[in-house]
Amino acid sequence: MANIFMKSSWGSDNPTNAEMVFGHGNALASADHEVRIFLLGEAVTLARPVVRENLIPVGWPSVAEQWDASIKLGVRIESCGACSRARGVTEKDIADAGALIGTPDTFVEDVEWSEKIITE
């Protein structure tokens, strides 16, 4: 199976696009691929429960349900630290969501670790 790195910048401005990185990542993780997701830009706002729980994409379960499924499947979710600080997303928000703070170094590590890269 493959190591797959996924990157998304979709946030609350488009719930359907915001969900796709989790839905697709979950499908890949369920097929025994190892998946890492890196959120940047507006996507980091998904680490806030009030945002995640209120985003309902067209035709898919809520972003919160998909995020929780990702965590249960062992998908590593990173939220860009600089992007998070700029949007008022706290380290506590990120940790409570089961995610990690992403940095340029972890981004490079993820890219080098991956065999396939998907941008959503």
Secondary structure by P-SEA (a helix, b strand, c coil): ccbbbbbbccccccccccaaaaaaaaaaaaabbbbbbbbcccccccccaaaaaaccccccccaaaaaaaaaaabbbbbccaaaaaaacccaaaaaaacbbbbcaaaaaaaaaaccccccc
